[in-house]
């Protein structure tokens, strides 16, 4: 499943490039910007871009130029020459490398999978996740440091929404580690990973149906990145993605994974001001539904 629309698009430009370095998540100790010269662009396209952009001639240089352009446009209101957009974009690239270095030091995916495999037959999943959830404060610190790096390249409107997005990220971590990981342990025990794997194509369709409109059909160096805001439209689109995904997961063999995913969406949504916009959209949909049915009968 493509993860392009799960991450904010601006952060994605820096983060996805680092993810694709040599096709590996194993990063060296030094923060060497030249790492980006070794990015596997084909892997980047297939894993981090929506279907409409997977056949473009996107290069690492294009990603760097988009970052630089974003930083420049966000500071156009300042006197000319007072901001070095190239330096700001390089700082974001290095911060992305440091973020993954930090997170991989806290939780190695391969090690976690091995520990889960060993603990599952014994019923000790809670022990595994308790160990990693104790590291949650460090994970929050890693994310905050990366967020601080991107702040100078955000518009005034994006900065106003940034606090909300940060709180949502923190709440997501807190949900995963609720009672030292009870939720994620239950998710795994109740065949949650299998449910997600079986539903991945459908979830990709949900992603594209909800968020494809934020990206152009074809890549261009003049393309402007979407705003990192959580306004009325974004709230409704997120809710549509939630509804689509939950309905899909309900078809799995066990209903528990669907219930946990739905609870997660609701938990993080409380940190936003989305609910009034969602309620309004649902009310408008209900009002329009009878008219649509009448129109279909008269057709």
Backbone bond lengths (Angstrom), bond angles and torsions (degrees), N, CA, C in turn:
res aa  C-N    CA-C-N  psi(-1)  N-CA   C-N-CA  omega(-1)  CA-C   N-CA-C  phi
1 X - - - 1.458 - - 1.522 109.65 -
2 X 1.285 117.08 132.39 1.455 120.44 177.11 1.515 110.01 -68.87
3 X 1.336 116.50 141.58 1.451 119.98 -179.45 1.523 111.82 -108.17
4 X 1.339 117.27 18.58 1.457 120.19 -170.85 1.513 112.99 -61.64
5 X 1.316 118.16 -34.97 1.455 118.23 -174.13 1.507 112.81 -100.24
6 X 1.346 117.70 1.25 1.447 119.44 174.80 1.517 110.09 -76.49
7 X 1.333 117.46 -39.86 1.449 122.21 178.05 1.511 109.44 -89.64
8 X 1.337 117.89 146.94 1.455 119.82 171.88 1.519 109.38 -57.17
9 X 1.313 116.68 138.15 1.457 119.95 -171.67 1.519 113.07 -61.16
10 X 1.327 117.89 -35.78 1.458 119.34 -178.79 1.522 110.34 -65.28
11 X 1.319 117.90 -49.61 1.451 121.31 178.38 1.517 109.92 -61.39
12 X 1.319 116.92 -34.05 1.459 121.39 -178.21 1.523 112.16 -58.96
13 X 1.322 117.23 -38.06 1.462 119.60 -178.20 1.519 111.28 -58.66
14 X 1.323 116.46 -40.44 1.459 119.65 178.20 1.521 111.42 -80.06
15 X 1.325 116.36 -45.38 1.457 120.72 -174.08 1.520 112.09 -69.63
16 X 1.323 117.47 -45.20 1.459 119.80 -177.18 1.520 111.39 -64.08
17 X 1.315 116.78 -36.21 1.455 119.17 177.98 1.519 110.95 -61.06
18 X 1.323 115.92 -41.33 1.461 119.58 178.98 1.516 110.97 -68.30
19 X 1.328 117.07 -39.49 1.470 121.11 178.54 1.519 111.23 -58.63
20 X 1.305 116.65 -33.10 1.453 120.20 -173.26 1.524 113.66 -89.58
21 X 1.329 117.60 -1.05 1.459 120.33 -178.44 1.525 109.90 -58.61
22 X 1.309 115.08 118.31 1.469 121.83 178.92 1.518 112.52 54.05
23 X 1.337 117.48 20.79 1.460 120.82 -179.93 1.508 112.70 65.46
24 X 1.341 118.28 24.66 1.464 120.45 -173.10 1.510 110.91 -137.56
25 X 1.358 115.51 155.28 1.448 121.17 172.82 1.522 110.79 -96.62
26 X 1.329 119.97 0.73 1.451 122.72 -179.82 1.526 108.30 -84.82
27 X 1.322 116.54 112.31 1.458 121.23 -176.04 1.523 110.35 -106.88
28 X 1.319 117.50 146.55 1.453 120.28 177.83 1.511 111.61 -73.29
29 X 1.314 116.09 170.62 1.454 119.95 -176.33 1.508 113.12 -71.43
30 X 1.309 119.29 -32.68 1.456 121.52 -177.11 1.511 111.36 -87.45
31 X 1.325 116.40 147.15 1.450 121.59 179.91 1.522 109.03 -91.44
32 X 1.287 116.60 82.74 1.461 122.91 -173.46 1.515 110.00 -98.84
33 X 1.341 119.49 110.00 1.460 121.48 -179.74 1.522 113.51 -57.77
34 X 1.339 117.16 -23.51 1.462 119.27 -179.47 1.524 111.73 -66.78
35 X 1.344 117.19 -11.31 1.457 120.23 175.97 1.521 111.02 -55.15
36 X 1.319 116.00 -35.06 1.460 119.69 -175.93 1.522 111.95 -66.05
37 X 1.331 116.41 -18.10 1.461 118.92 177.48 1.525 111.47 -71.84
38 X 1.347 116.48 -16.79 1.464 120.69 -178.01 1.525 112.73 -103.45
39 X 1.326 116.84 14.55 1.460 120.56 -179.22 1.527 110.99 -62.94
40 X 1.321 115.68 135.54 1.463 121.77 173.43 1.530 107.26 -81.84
41 X 1.324 116.51 94.37 1.462 121.24 -173.43 1.532 111.33 -65.92
42 X 1.341 117.20 -34.35 1.466 119.49 178.74 1.527 110.33 -62.28
43 X 1.322 116.83 -41.68 1.464 119.74 177.39 1.524 110.47 -66.04
44 X 1.314 116.41 -38.46 1.457 121.20 178.54 1.521 110.92 -60.00
45 X 1.329 116.16 -45.37 1.468 119.93 179.57 1.532 110.99 -61.13
46 X 1.325 117.03 -48.34 1.461 120.58 -173.37 1.513 112.78 -71.57
47 X 1.339 117.85 -30.50 1.463 120.58 -174.51 1.516 114.33 -97.66
48 X 1.349 118.24 -24.58 1.449 119.55 -170.18 1.524 115.41 -124.50
49 X 1.316 117.24 0.34 1.453 118.84 178.56 1.521 109.89 -119.36
50 X 1.338 116.99 148.42 1.460 120.62 177.48 1.520 110.23 -67.24
51 X 1.341 117.44 161.62 1.462 121.03 -176.25 1.522 114.23 -51.93
52 X 1.325 117.47 -36.86 1.449 120.04 -177.69 1.518 114.45 -64.80
53 X 1.338 117.67 -19.24 1.458 120.76 -177.99 1.523 112.95 -113.08
54 X 1.328 117.37 4.46 1.457 119.69 -175.04 1.533 112.87 -75.30
55 X 1.316 117.49 -16.71 1.461 119.99 -179.31 1.525 112.99 -104.12
56 X 1.326 116.39 14.25 1.455 119.93 -179.72 1.523 110.44 -83.87
57 X 1.326 116.03 163.95 1.467 121.36 178.26 1.524 110.43 -90.21
58 X 1.325 115.98 49.31 1.455 122.00 -178.44 1.527 110.26 -70.12
59 X 1.333 116.66 131.67 1.456 121.43 179.29 1.525 109.71 -119.96
60 X 1.329 115.80 166.99 1.460 120.33 176.05 1.525 109.91 -62.41
61 X 1.310 116.29 -36.12 1.465 120.34 177.78 1.524 110.54 -61.21
62 X 1.340 116.76 -37.53 1.470 120.88 177.00 1.526 110.44 -62.38
63 X 1.343 116.44 -43.52 1.462 120.41 179.22 1.523 110.76 -61.13
64 X 1.317 116.31 -43.85 1.457 120.21 -179.31 1.529 111.19 -65.48
65 X 1.332 116.42 -37.83 1.468 119.86 178.91 1.529 111.04 -68.10
66 X 1.350 116.43 -37.25 1.454 119.10 177.07 1.524 111.30 -63.30
67 X 1.326 116.53 -42.59 1.457 120.68 177.02 1.524 110.82 -61.02
68 X 1.315 115.23 -46.94 1.458 120.20 -178.68 1.527 110.61 -62.64
69 X 1.338 116.38 -42.25 1.461 120.62 179.34 1.523 111.10 -63.56
70 X 1.339 115.25 -40.21 1.458 119.74 178.68 1.532 110.15 -61.55
71 X 1.332 116.49 -45.24 1.461 120.52 -179.79 1.523 111.53 -63.41
72 X 1.321 116.15 -38.79 1.464 120.42 -179.22 1.528 110.88 -67.50
73 X 1.332 116.48 -47.17 1.470 120.10 -176.57 1.529 111.38 -66.84
74 X 1.337 116.72 -32.25 1.463 119.54 -179.90 1.526 111.65 -68.35
75 X 1.354 116.30 -18.97 1.464 120.23 -177.73 1.519 112.92 -116.85
76 X 1.323 116.34 19.45 1.465 120.39 -178.87 1.527 112.56 -63.62
77 X 1.332 116.81 -20.57 1.470 120.16 -178.42 1.536 111.77 -77.01
78 X 1.338 116.54 -12.37 1.463 121.07 -179.46 1.526 110.30 -87.70
79 X 1.334 117.62 161.05 1.482 120.09 180.00 1.521 111.20 -57.21
80 X 1.327 118.28 141.01 1.470 121.66 179.36 1.525 111.66 -54.46
81 X 1.330 115.11 135.18 1.451 120.30 177.72 1.512 115.32 85.30
82 X 1.347 116.30 -4.70 1.471 118.48 -177.74 1.527 112.33 -82.65
83 X 1.340 116.69 -13.00 1.461 120.48 -179.91 1.524 109.71 -127.54
84 X 1.313 116.30 132.15 1.465 121.96 177.29 1.528 107.80 -97.24
85 X 1.333 116.50 94.30 1.466 121.12 -175.79 1.524 111.69 -63.56
86 X 1.336 116.32 -34.38 1.463 119.31 179.16 1.520 110.58 -64.02
87 X 1.320 116.88 -43.78 1.463 121.02 179.60 1.530 110.77 -64.55
88 X 1.328 116.85 -40.23 1.464 119.99 179.32 1.527 111.19 -63.30
89 X 1.338 116.32 -43.41 1.460 119.64 -179.58 1.529 111.04 -66.44
90 X 1.344 117.35 -36.41 1.470 120.46 177.24 1.531 110.38 -65.52
91 X 1.327 116.06 -36.77 1.468 119.69 177.65 1.525 110.85 -62.69
92 X 1.332 116.17 -38.64 1.459 119.87 178.68 1.521 110.47 -66.52
93 X 1.331 116.94 -42.14 1.463 120.06 178.03 1.523 110.71 -59.33
94 X 1.331 117.36 -45.97 1.451 120.75 -179.97 1.527 111.37 -66.83
95 X 1.332 116.40 -36.74 1.464 120.21 178.90 1.519 111.06 -66.98
96 X 1.339 116.71 -34.03 1.461 120.08 177.21 1.527 110.43 -65.67
97 X 1.324 115.91 -42.13 1.463 120.23 176.56 1.524 109.94 -60.88
98 X 1.331 115.96 -44.19 1.455 120.53 -178.97 1.521 111.20 -66.18
99 X 1.348 116.69 -35.24 1.462 120.44 177.69 1.518 110.89 -60.83
100 X 1.324 116.55 -49.11 1.459 119.48 -179.18 1.523 111.66 -68.30
101 X 1.311 116.09 -33.55 1.458 120.07 176.50 1.531 109.55 -63.99
102 X 1.315 115.42 -42.62 1.463 121.56 179.98 1.528 111.34 -65.15
103 X 1.347 116.13 -50.03 1.462 119.95 -176.76 1.524 112.04 -67.63
104 X 1.342 116.86 -37.62 1.458 119.02 179.49 1.522 110.89 -68.49
105 X 1.343 116.70 -25.56 1.451 119.92 175.47 1.511 112.57 -73.43
106 X 1.327 116.30 -27.96 1.464 120.76 179.00 1.519 111.94 -83.22
107 X 1.329 117.43 -33.52 1.468 120.48 -176.05 1.515 109.60 -151.22
108 X 1.316 116.52 105.66 1.461 122.28 176.34 1.522 108.83 -86.45
109 X 1.329 116.64 121.03 1.463 120.95 -173.53 1.526 111.87 -58.73
110 X 1.313 117.22 -42.75 1.468 120.61 -178.75 1.523 110.75 -62.90
111 X 1.340 116.00 -42.69 1.463 119.73 179.61 1.524 111.34 -65.54
112 X 1.334 116.71 -41.04 1.464 120.19 179.87 1.523 110.43 -62.31
113 X 1.332 116.63 -43.74 1.464 120.07 179.74 1.527 111.01 -60.69
114 X 1.332 116.81 -40.78 1.462 120.48 178.78 1.524 110.92 -65.97
115 X 1.319 116.85 -40.85 1.460 121.02 179.77 1.527 111.29 -67.08
116 X 1.327 115.64 -37.80 1.470 119.51 177.76 1.527 110.61 -65.06
117 X 1.340 115.52 -43.64 1.466 119.83 179.53 1.524 111.39 -61.06
118 X 1.317 116.23 -37.26 1.465 120.01 180.00 1.524 112.13 -75.25
119 X 1.327 116.58 -35.90 1.463 120.80 -174.72 1.522 113.66 -82.34
120 X 1.336 117.70 -27.88 1.470 120.48 -174.82 1.518 113.67 -57.76
121 X 1.335 120.00 -48.80 1.473 118.78 179.87 1.520 113.19 -62.81
122 X 1.326 117.60 -25.49 1.462 121.49 -178.74 1.527 112.46 -88.98
123 X 1.339 116.41 -8.53 1.460 119.90 -176.36 1.517 112.77 72.65
124 X 1.337 116.51 28.53 1.463 121.26 -175.62 1.529 112.99 -108.65
125 X 1.316 117.78 26.48 1.463 119.65 -179.74 1.524 111.86 -59.72
126 X 1.335 116.10 -34.93 1.464 119.12 -178.80 1.522 111.43 -62.35
127 X 1.327 117.39 -32.55 1.462 121.28 178.48 1.525 110.44 -65.96
128 X 1.339 115.96 -41.97 1.471 120.67 179.66 1.523 110.39 -61.54
129 X 1.320 117.00 -49.17 1.460 119.56 -174.30 1.517 112.62 -75.97
130 X 1.322 117.20 -26.39 1.460 118.94 174.48 1.527 110.20 -61.59
131 X 1.339 116.12 -41.19 1.472 120.53 179.21 1.526 111.40 -59.89
132 X 1.330 116.36 -44.87 1.457 119.15 -177.41 1.528 112.31 -77.65
133 X 1.312 116.93 -31.32 1.466 119.20 -179.48 1.523 111.79 -70.72
134 X 1.317 117.22 -23.78 1.458 119.80 174.60 1.527 111.40 -64.96
135 X 1.342 116.51 -15.80 1.461 121.30 179.02 1.526 112.50 -93.44
136 X 1.327 117.00 5.41 1.460 120.67 -176.65 1.531 113.31 -57.93
137 X 1.336 119.83 -40.46 1.477 118.18 178.31 1.520 112.54 -58.24
138 X 1.338 117.27 -38.69 1.470 119.46 177.83 1.520 110.86 -66.30
139 X 1.353 117.16 -38.38 1.464 120.38 178.66 1.530 110.50 -63.11
140 X 1.325 116.87 -41.42 1.462 120.37 177.69 1.528 110.64 -62.47
141 X 1.334 115.73 -37.69 1.454 119.77 178.36 1.519 112.03 -64.51
142 X 1.334 115.97 -40.22 1.473 120.57 177.72 1.531 110.44 -60.61
143 X 1.324 115.86 -46.15 1.464 120.51 -178.43 1.523 111.27 -65.34
144 X 1.332 116.36 -39.17 1.470 119.82 179.93 1.527 110.87 -64.47
145 X 1.329 116.41 -40.16 1.464 119.85 -179.97 1.527 110.78 -63.05
146 X 1.347 116.85 -40.50 1.456 119.74 177.41 1.525 110.63 -67.05
147 X 1.327 115.84 -41.56 1.461 119.73 179.36 1.526 110.94 -61.20
148 X 1.340 116.96 -39.64 1.466 120.54 178.26 1.528 111.26 -60.67
149 X 1.343 115.82 -32.69 1.467 119.97 -179.00 1.521 111.91 -70.83
150 X 1.340 117.70 -32.78 1.462 119.26 -177.52 1.531 112.95 -86.32
151 X 1.333 117.44 -16.15 1.463 120.40 -176.52 1.527 113.90 -54.23
152 X 1.346 119.92 -42.43 1.476 118.78 -179.46 1.525 113.92 -63.79
153 X 1.323 117.55 -14.52 1.463 120.66 -178.99 1.525 112.33 -105.54
154 X 1.326 117.05 14.88 1.455 121.32 177.43 1.522 110.25 -100.34
155 X 1.318 115.72 146.89 1.459 120.62 174.89 1.529 109.06 -73.12
156 X 1.326 116.20 169.00 1.464 120.80 179.99 1.533 110.39 -59.29
157 X 1.340 116.57 -40.64 1.460 120.46 179.51 1.529 111.00 -65.44
158 X 1.326 116.44 -41.65 1.456 120.60 179.17 1.527 111.31 -64.89
159 X 1.316 116.28 -37.65 1.466 119.68 178.68 1.526 110.99 -64.91
160 X 1.322 117.01 -34.70 1.466 119.88 178.35 1.526 111.06 -65.35
161 X 1.327 116.81 -31.88 1.464 121.03 -179.35 1.531 112.26 -89.98
162 X 1.322 116.47 -12.03 1.460 119.48 -172.68 1.516 112.94 -62.59
163 X 1.324 117.19 -38.53 1.457 120.11 -179.94 1.518 111.92 -61.12
164 X 1.340 116.12 -39.93 1.463 120.56 178.90 1.526 110.42 -64.57
165 X 1.339 116.58 -45.03 1.462 120.32 -179.56 1.524 111.10 -63.85
166 X 1.318 116.82 -35.72 1.465 120.45 176.55 1.527 111.06 -65.44
167 X 1.327 116.01 -42.95 1.470 119.48 178.88 1.517 111.24 -63.91
168 X 1.332 116.72 -37.52 1.463 120.65 178.30 1.528 110.24 -63.53
169 X 1.329 116.59 -42.63 1.466 120.08 178.37 1.522 110.67 -62.11
170 X 1.336 116.54 -42.17 1.465 120.37 178.23 1.523 111.21 -64.24
171 X 1.319 116.80 -41.90 1.460 120.73 -179.50 1.522 111.43 -65.97
172 X 1.335 116.31 -33.68 1.459 119.51 177.57 1.525 110.15 -63.26
173 X 1.331 116.38 -43.82 1.460 120.13 176.84 1.528 110.71 -62.76
174 X 1.327 115.88 -40.99 1.465 119.60 -179.49 1.528 111.16 -65.70
175 X 1.320 117.13 -36.14 1.465 119.99 178.36 1.521 110.02 -65.49
176 X 1.323 116.22 -46.29 1.464 120.48 -179.90 1.525 110.60 -59.35
177 X 1.342 115.90 -36.63 1.462 120.60 -176.17 1.529 112.77 -102.32
178 X 1.316 116.80 20.79 1.466 119.67 177.44 1.533 109.71 -58.96
179 X 1.329 115.98 127.76 1.470 121.94 -176.38 1.533 111.05 52.19
180 X 1.344 114.02 47.43 1.466 121.75 177.82 1.521 113.98 57.40
181 X 1.332 115.51 37.36 1.464 119.35 171.19 1.506 115.42 96.90
182 X 1.341 117.96 15.47 1.472 119.79 179.65 1.518 111.97 -57.74
183 X 1.338 116.32 -39.42 1.463 120.06 -175.89 1.523 111.30 -65.89
184 X 1.337 116.24 -47.93 1.461 118.64 -177.65 1.526 110.66 -70.09
185 X 1.346 117.28 -33.33 1.470 120.31 176.76 1.527 110.05 -63.62
186 X 1.331 115.82 -42.46 1.467 120.08 178.50 1.520 110.17 -66.02
187 X 1.325 116.65 -40.41 1.465 121.41 179.46 1.528 110.69 -57.91
188 X 1.316 116.87 -44.59 1.461 120.95 -179.63 1.523 110.94 -70.44
189 X 1.338 116.21 -42.90 1.464 120.28 -179.17 1.521 112.19 -62.94
190 X 1.338 116.12 -30.30 1.466 121.03 -178.01 1.529 112.41 -97.58
191 X 1.323 116.59 29.34 1.465 123.49 174.16 1.526 113.35 64.30
192 X 1.344 116.22 33.37 1.457 119.80 177.35 1.515 114.19 -62.80
193 X 1.357 118.23 -47.64 1.474 118.56 178.92 1.525 112.75 -59.69
194 X 1.336 116.16 -39.21 1.468 119.46 178.25 1.522 110.79 -64.87
195 X 1.334 115.70 -38.71 1.463 120.56 178.52 1.529 110.77 -62.56
196 X 1.336 116.91 -43.96 1.463 120.64 179.04 1.523 111.39 -64.83
197 X 1.337 115.84 -41.38 1.467 119.76 179.77 1.524 110.87 -62.34
198 X 1.333 116.09 -44.94 1.461 119.81 180.00 1.531 112.22 -65.79
199 X 1.338 116.25 -24.80 1.470 120.60 -174.50 1.523 113.23 -103.54
200 X 1.341 117.99 5.80 1.460 119.59 -169.13 1.526 113.28 -61.78
201 X 1.326 118.02 -38.02 1.467 119.25 179.32 1.521 110.54 -66.02
202 X 1.324 115.73 -40.54 1.462 119.59 178.50 1.517 111.96 -65.93
203 X 1.346 116.76 -38.99 1.460 120.41 178.43 1.519 110.27 -65.79
204 X 1.337 116.65 -37.54 1.466 120.24 176.05 1.528 110.34 -60.80
205 X 1.332 116.44 -39.38 1.462 119.94 177.21 1.526 110.92 -65.78
206 X 1.347 116.41 -38.23 1.466 120.41 176.71 1.525 110.46 -61.68
207 X 1.328 116.55 -43.08 1.458 121.95 178.67 1.524 111.05 -59.41
208 X 1.315 115.04 -49.41 1.461 119.24 -177.36 1.522 112.11 -66.60
209 X 1.342 116.10 -38.34 1.465 119.67 179.45 1.526 111.23 -64.68
210 X 1.334 117.09 -34.22 1.461 121.09 -175.43 1.521 113.42 -88.25
211 X 1.346 117.37 -33.44 1.458 119.31 -168.33 1.526 116.22 -123.55
212 X 1.331 117.82 -4.69 1.464 119.16 -175.99 1.526 112.35 -59.13
213 X 1.316 117.22 -28.12 1.455 120.99 -177.94 1.519 114.28 -66.35
214 X 1.322 117.54 -14.02 1.454 120.13 -179.50 1.530 112.56 -80.99
215 X 1.324 116.12 -11.34 1.456 120.27 -176.90 1.523 110.48 -119.64
216 X 1.321 117.11 151.06 1.475 119.67 178.50 1.523 110.44 -73.15
217 X 1.321 115.82 159.73 1.460 119.47 178.45 1.524 111.39 -73.73
218 X 1.315 116.67 -25.93 1.459 121.23 177.68 1.520 109.25 -133.03
219 X 1.324 115.70 143.34 1.456 119.98 -179.93 1.522 111.10 -76.00
220 X 1.323 115.34 142.06 1.458 121.64 175.02 1.525 108.03 -145.21
221 X 1.329 118.82 142.34 1.467 121.25 177.69 1.524 112.70 -59.49
222 X 1.345 116.41 -22.08 1.470 120.30 -179.87 1.530 112.16 -87.16
223 X 1.324 116.81 0.92 1.461 121.09 -178.11 1.526 110.88 -63.23
224 X 1.326 116.97 134.60 1.462 122.27 175.54 1.523 110.03 -93.46
225 X 1.310 116.96 133.38 1.459 120.83 178.56 1.520 110.36 -66.24
226 X 1.341 117.43 146.32 1.467 120.00 175.92 1.522 110.42 -62.09
227 X 1.329 116.20 149.98 1.451 121.53 177.78 1.539 110.25 -68.93
228 X 1.333 116.64 137.85 1.461 121.33 177.96 1.523 109.00 -88.62
229 X 1.325 114.68 73.58 1.460 121.08 -178.72 1.521 109.55 -129.82
230 X 1.311 115.25 161.73 1.457 120.33 177.13 1.518 108.03 -122.85
231 X 1.337 114.44 69.98 1.444 121.21 179.61 1.518 111.91 -88.89
232 X 1.332 117.46 -171.27 1.468 121.14 -177.44 1.527 113.43 -55.53
233 X 1.327 117.40 -45.83 1.466 119.68 -178.64 1.527 111.06 -64.73
234 X 1.336 116.84 -45.08 1.462 119.97 -179.50 1.529 111.08 -62.52
235 X 1.330 116.21 -38.64 1.470 120.79 178.65 1.527 110.82 -60.76
236 X 1.316 116.13 -46.89 1.467 120.88 -178.52 1.530 110.30 -66.64
237 X 1.321 116.80 -40.80 1.466 120.03 179.34 1.526 111.23 -64.44
238 X 1.331 117.27 -39.74 1.461 120.86 176.84 1.520 111.10 -63.67
239 X 1.335 115.69 -39.80 1.463 119.43 179.31 1.527 110.91 -66.84
240 X 1.336 116.49 -38.54 1.468 119.45 177.52 1.531 110.83 -64.40
241 X 1.337 116.52 -38.38 1.459 120.07 175.98 1.529 110.32 -64.88
242 X 1.328 116.20 -42.58 1.467 120.76 177.45 1.531 110.89 -58.29
243 X 1.332 116.21 -49.99 1.465 120.64 -177.96 1.519 111.41 -61.70
244 X 1.321 116.02 -44.77 1.463 121.41 -179.93 1.525 110.32 -60.92
245 X 1.334 116.63 -45.74 1.467 121.27 -177.50 1.523 111.66 -67.27
246 X 1.320 116.90 -45.97 1.464 120.55 -178.78 1.527 110.57 -62.82
247 X 1.331 116.82 -43.09 1.473 119.80 178.12 1.521 111.12 -60.23
248 X 1.306 115.66 -36.32 1.466 120.85 179.37 1.530 110.84 -68.07
249 X 1.327 116.88 -46.38 1.462 121.19 -177.59 1.524 112.65 -68.48
250 X 1.328 116.46 -23.48 1.470 120.04 177.67 1.527 112.20 -63.81
251 X 1.329 116.47 -17.78 1.464 120.39 -179.34 1.530 112.32 -85.17
252 X 1.336 116.86 -3.72 1.464 120.00 178.85 1.520 110.40 -69.64
253 X 1.321 115.10 166.80 1.461 121.52 -177.26 1.530 111.90 -58.87
254 X 1.343 116.89 -37.79 1.468 122.61 -179.40 1.524 108.42 -116.25
255 X 1.333 117.27 137.15 1.462 121.53 -175.86 1.521 112.41 -81.48
256 X 1.335 118.21 -18.62 1.463 121.67 -174.46 1.530 113.41 -56.28
257 X 1.347 120.34 -46.71 1.468 118.94 179.35 1.525 113.19 -55.69
258 X 1.329 116.61 -40.68 1.457 120.24 178.59 1.526 110.87 -62.68
259 X 1.333 116.84 -42.38 1.464 121.10 179.92 1.524 111.55 -63.80
260 X 1.329 116.49 -39.86 1.464 120.62 -179.23 1.523 110.49 -68.46
261 X 1.333 117.35 -42.82 1.463 120.71 178.68 1.529 110.47 -63.16
262 X 1.323 116.66 -41.59 1.464 120.10 178.00 1.526 110.85 -63.17
263 X 1.329 116.78 -41.81 1.465 120.90 178.08 1.519 110.87 -62.65
264 X 1.323 116.43 -38.13 1.461 120.65 178.98 1.527 110.88 -62.67
265 X 1.333 116.26 -46.94 1.462 119.76 178.49 1.527 110.36 -58.11
266 X 1.323 117.29 -46.27 1.461 120.95 -177.77 1.520 111.35 -65.67
267 X 1.321 116.01 -36.74 1.463 121.18 -177.91 1.527 110.84 -64.06
268 X 1.333 116.74 -47.31 1.459 119.31 -178.23 1.532 111.19 -75.90
269 X 1.329 116.38 -26.49 1.470 119.28 -179.03 1.524 111.52 -65.75
270 X 1.325 116.75 -26.60 1.466 120.11 -179.69 1.522 112.21 -63.54
271 X 1.328 117.11 -21.16 1.464 120.50 179.50 1.520 112.13 -80.77
272 X 1.311 117.18 -9.02 1.460 121.29 -178.25 1.525 109.96 -105.62
273 X 1.323 114.97 176.20 1.469 120.90 174.25 1.517 109.51 -104.72
274 X 1.342 116.00 31.30 1.461 120.90 -172.43 1.527 114.42 -77.03
275 X 1.320 117.45 -30.04 1.461 119.37 -168.94 1.532 114.39 -55.24
276 X 1.342 119.78 -44.57 1.476 118.52 177.99 1.530 112.50 -58.99
277 X 1.332 117.49 -38.55 1.471 120.71 179.79 1.537 110.32 -68.50
278 X 1.321 116.38 -38.60 1.466 120.59 178.28 1.521 110.28 -66.60
279 X 1.334 117.15 -44.34 1.474 121.07 179.19 1.521 110.88 -61.36
280 X 1.325 116.31 -40.07 1.462 120.47 -179.78 1.535 110.13 -65.22
281 X 1.339 116.35 -42.69 1.468 120.37 -179.94 1.525 110.71 -65.34
282 X 1.327 117.01 -39.87 1.473 120.59 178.67 1.525 110.55 -65.56
283 X 1.329 116.63 -38.61 1.460 120.52 178.72 1.531 110.82 -65.94
284 X 1.322 116.53 -42.52 1.466 120.30 177.70 1.518 111.42 -63.76
285 X 1.338 116.02 -37.04 1.466 120.18 178.58 1.530 110.49 -64.89
286 X 1.331 115.92 -42.08 1.475 119.41 179.73 1.527 110.85 -64.65
287 X 1.330 116.43 -37.55 1.463 119.84 179.66 1.522 111.36 -67.74
288 X 1.338 115.74 -36.69 1.462 120.04 -176.88 1.516 112.07 -77.78
289 X 1.338 117.78 -25.86 1.463 121.44 -174.85 1.527 113.03 -59.11
290 X 1.341 120.76 -48.73 1.472 119.74 179.79 1.518 112.64 -60.57
291 X 1.364 116.36 -37.24 1.460 119.12 178.66 1.514 111.02 -64.66
292 X 1.315 116.18 -39.29 1.461 119.94 179.89 1.523 110.35 -64.86
293 X 1.347 115.73 -42.02 1.474 119.72 179.06 1.528 110.49 -63.85
294 X 1.348 116.23 -40.93 1.465 119.52 179.76 1.518 110.81 -65.18
295 X 1.332 114.76 -40.86 1.456 118.81 179.44 1.533 110.99 -62.49
296 X 1.335 116.72 -40.01 1.471 119.94 -178.28 1.525 110.80 -67.85
297 X 1.351 116.67 -34.14 1.473 118.86 179.33 1.513 111.37 -70.84
298 X 1.357 116.85 -32.95 1.454 119.75 -177.04 1.519 112.27 -83.14
299 X 1.357 115.15 -14.96 1.470 118.94 -177.03 1.509 110.77 -69.80
